[in-house]
Amino acid sequence: MVEPISQEQFAALKQSAVLSNGLRLAYVEMGDPDGVPILLLHGFTDSARSWSLAAPHLATGFRLVSPDLRGHGHSDKPEGCYTIPEMATDVRFLIETLDLAPSHVVGHSLGGRLAQAIAERWPHLVRKIVLISTSAVLRERRGWLWENIQKLRDPIDPECAFIREWCAGAIPVDENFLAHARRESAAVPSRIWHSIYYEQLAYDPSPLLQDISAPTLILRGEEDMIATEEHQAQMQEAIVGAERISLPSHGHNIHWEDPERVAGLVRTFLERPR
């Protein structure tokens, strides 16, 4: 029986490291200090807390490191820049600073785009990658997310309709966790919401997918309207040998909605001999 960790306990584990580029990243470390490292990368406007429900199911035998990406959580929030290559470079420096290489890299949504970029650019740092609810397509200047980001102004209300929907699950999620998640998403300055989305309007990750040599697992919920079935099929076709699993009735935040099951799928994939 895996013991869950409370949100207060998880927050108390937060540490920080100054990277070689001068940026300070906050992170949480759990599990076996001598285990194979797993780097857990959260999604857009989340934080390391995004993994608090799933991490206990991965901790045995692995060294888990969950950073707050630049602009998120307790990490530095510079004026710029928020491109995928720049944010991936932060993660590379964190891997080097904490002596994690080679590491498994598990990324959700934006974190999955960073996992792709790391595996493409620095394959020697990576064992396997898991791409959860992510894609490799250009963002668009239309749709629900684009329209709501345009309206954001500081201070952002964590209980406004947009933030409540942004942090919701297709199936019920622990409400205490969601309350923390909403507050942390709302605490991300609107300029960073805008910057990260704008940068991805011009960033096309698809041409580099063929450079990923690490074994890859693609996971999504069938009700996910952000990382669609079409997006997942395109990634699987482009990444040599990639495997794909879809969870019926689940949405974009599958590791919140069904943390034990998702962690189990991730663990099975990572523990399988390469």
C-alpha positions in Angstrom: 0.0 0.0 0.0 1.5 3.3 -1.1 1.1 6.1 1.5 -0.1 9.4 -0.1 1.7 12.6 0.7 -0.3 15.6 1.9 0.0 18.9 0.0 1.6 20.5 3.0 4.2 17.7 3.2 4.9 18.0 -0.5 5.4 21.8 -0.2 7.8 21.3 2.7 10.1 19.3 0.5 10.8 22.3 -1.8 14.5 23.1 -2.3 16.3 25.4 -4.8 19.4 25.3 -7.0 21.2 28.0 -8.9 21.9 26.9 -12.4 25.0 27.7 -14.4 23.0 30.3 -16.4 22.3 32.1 -13.1 18.6 31.1 -12.9 17.3 29.8 -9.6 14.9 26.8 -10.0 12.9 25.4 -7.1 12.4 21.7 -7.0 11.1 18.8 -4.9 13.1 15.6 -4.5 11.6 12.3 -3.3 12.3 8.6 -3.4 15.5 6.6 -3.3 18.6 8.9 -3.5 20.5 6.0 -5.1 17.8 5.1 -7.5 17.6 5.7 -11.2 16.6 9.4 -11.7 13.2 10.4 -13.0 12.8 14.1 -13.9 9.1 15.1 -13.7 8.2 18.2 -15.8 4.9 19.9 -15.1 2.6 21.6 -17.6 1.9 25.2 -18.4 1.2 27.3 -15.3 1.5 24.3 -12.9 4.4 23.6 -10.6 6.2 20.6 -9.1 3.0 20.1 -7.1 1.4 18.8 -10.3 3.2 15.5 -9.5 2.3 15.3 -5.8 -0.5 12.7 -6.4 1.4 10.4 -8.7 4.9 10.7 -7.2 4.3 8.4 -4.2 3.5 5.6 -6.6 6.8 6.1 -8.4 9.1 6.8 -5.5 10.1 3.2 -4.6 13.4 2.5 -6.4 13.6 5.8 -8.2 15.1 9.2 -7.5 12.3 11.7 -8.3 13.1 15.3 -9.1 10.2 17.7 -9.9 11.2 21.3 -10.7 9.2 24.4 -10.9 10.0 25.5 -14.4 11.1 29.1 -15.0 8.3 31.5 -14.5 6.3 29.0 -12.3 5.9 28.2 -8.7 8.9 29.4 -6.5 11.4 29.6 -9.4 12.7 32.8 -10.8 10.4 34.7 -13.1 12.6 36.7 -15.5 11.2 39.1 -18.1 12.3 36.6 -20.8 12.7 34.4 -22.4 10.1 31.6 -22.5 10.9 29.7 -25.6 11.0 25.9 -25.6 14.7 25.7 -26.3 15.5 28.2 -23.5 13.3 26.4 -20.9 14.8 23.0 -22.1 18.2 24.4 -21.5 17.2 25.2 -17.9 16.3 21.6 -17.4 19.5 20.5 -19.0 21.5 22.7 -16.5 19.4 21.2 -13.6 20.2 17.7 -14.7 23.9 18.6 -14.7 23.7 20.6 -11.4 22.0 17.7 -9.5 24.0 15.0 -11.3 20.9 13.3 -12.7 22.3 12.1 -16.1 21.2 9.9 -17.6 17.7 10.4 -16.4 14.2 9.3 -17.5 12.2 12.3 -18.4 8.4 12.4 -17.9 6.6 15.5 -19.0 3.0 16.6 -18.9 1.7 19.0 -21.6 4.3 21.8 -21.8 6.7 19.5 -19.8 6.3 17.0 -22.6 7.5 19.5 -25.2 10.5 20.1 -23.0 11.1 16.3 -22.7 11.0 16.2 -26.5 13.5 19.0 -26.8 15.9 17.5 -24.3 15.8 14.1 -26.0 16.4 15.7 -29.4 19.3 18.0 -28.4 21.1 16.1 -25.7 20.4 12.3 -26.1 23.2 11.4 -23.8 21.2 12.9 -20.9 18.2 10.8 -21.4 17.3 7.1 -20.7 13.6 7.0 -21.7 10.9 9.7 -22.1 7.2 9.7 -21.3 5.0 12.3 -23.1 1.7 12.9 -21.2 -1.1 14.9 -22.7 1.4 16.7 -25.0 1.8 17.4 -28.7 4.2 18.6 -31.3 2.1 21.1 -33.3 2.1 24.9 -33.6 -0.2 26.7 -31.2 -3.1 28.7 -32.9 -4.4 32.2 -32.4 -7.9 30.8 -31.8 -9.8 28.6 -29.5 -10.8 28.5 -25.8 -7.3 28.8 -24.4 -6.1 31.6 -26.7 -9.3 33.6 -26.1 -9.1 33.3 -22.3 -5.3 34.1 -22.1 -6.0 37.3 -24.0 -8.4 38.4 -21.3 -6.1 37.8 -18.3 -5.0 40.7 -16.1 -3.2 40.7 -12.8 -4.2 39.8 -10.2 -5.7 36.7 -11.5 -8.6 35.3 -9.5 -7.9 31.6 -8.6 -11.7 31.0 -8.4 -12.7 32.6 -11.7 -14.5 30.4 -14.2 -11.4 30.2 -16.5 -9.0 29.0 -13.8 -11.5 26.6 -12.4 -12.0 25.0 -15.8 -8.2 25.2 -16.6 -7.4 23.1 -13.5 -10.4 20.8 -13.7 -10.4 17.1 -14.6 -12.7 15.1 -16.9 -13.2 12.9 -13.9 -13.2 14.0 -10.2 -9.9 15.1 -8.8 -9.0 15.6 -5.1 -10.5 19.0 -4.2 -7.7 20.0 -1.7 -5.1 19.4 -4.5 -7.2 21.4 -7.0 -7.5 24.4 -4.6 -3.7 24.5 -4.4 -3.3 24.0 -8.2 -5.7 26.9 -8.9 -3.9 29.3 -6.5 -0.5 28.4 -8.1 -1.8 28.8 -11.7 -3.4 32.2 -10.8 -0.1 33.3 -9.1 1.7 33.0 -12.5 1.9 36.6 -13.8 -0.3 37.2 -16.8 2.8 38.3 -18.8 4.2 34.8 -18.4 0.9 33.2 -19.5 1.1 35.5 -22.6 4.8 34.9 -23.2 4.8 31.1 -23.1 1.7 30.9 -25.4 3.1 33.6 -27.8 6.5 31.8 -28.1 4.7 28.6 -29.1 2.9 30.3 -31.9 6.2 30.4 -33.7 7.7 27.2 -32.4 7.2 24.1 -34.5 8.6 21.0 -32.7 7.5 18.5 -35.3 10.6 18.5 -37.6 12.9 17.4 -34.8 10.8 14.5 -33.5 12.7 12.1 -35.9 15.9 12.9 -33.9 14.5 11.3 -30.7 16.3 8.0 -30.1 15.2 7.4 -26.5 12.4 4.8 -26.1 9.2 6.8 -25.9 5.8 6.3 -24.4 2.9 8.6 -25.3 -0.1 8.8 -22.9 -3.3 10.8 -23.1 -6.9 10.9 -22.0 -9.4 10.3 -24.8 -11.4 13.4 -23.7 -8.4 15.7 -24.0 -9.2 18.6 -26.3 -5.8 20.1 -26.1 -3.5 17.2 -27.0 -5.9 15.5 -29.5 -5.9 12.0 -30.9 -4.6 13.4 -34.2 -1.7 15.1 -32.4 -0.8 11.9 -30.6 -0.9 9.8 -33.8 1.4 12.3 -35.5 3.9 12.1 -32.7 3.9 8.3 -32.7 4.5 8.2 -36.4 7.4 10.6 -36.2 9.2 9.1 -33.2 10.8 5.8 -34.1 9.4 3.0 -32.0 7.1 5.1 -29.9 4.3 3.4 -28.0 0.9 5.0 -27.4 -1.8 4.4 -24.7 -5.1 6.3 -24.4 -7.2 6.2 -21.3 -11.0 6.3 -21.9 -13.1 9.0 -20.2 -9.9 10.8 -19.0 -9.0 14.4 -19.9 -5.9 16.5 -20.2 -4.7 16.0 -16.6 -4.6 12.3 -16.4 -2.0 12.1 -13.7 -4.4 14.1 -11.4 -7.5 12.2 -12.4 -6.0 8.7 -12.0 -2.5 9.1 -10.4 -2.1 5.4 -9.4 -2.9 4.0 -12.8 -0.8 6.6 -14.7 2.1 6.0 -12.4 1.7 2.3 -12.9 1.9 2.7 -16.7 4.9 4.9 -16.4 6.7 2.6 -14.0 6.0 -0.5 -16.2 7.5 1.3 -19.2 10.5 2.6 -17.4 11.4 -0.6 -15.7 11.1 -2.7 -18.9 14.6 -3.6 -20.2 15.6 -1.3 -23.0 
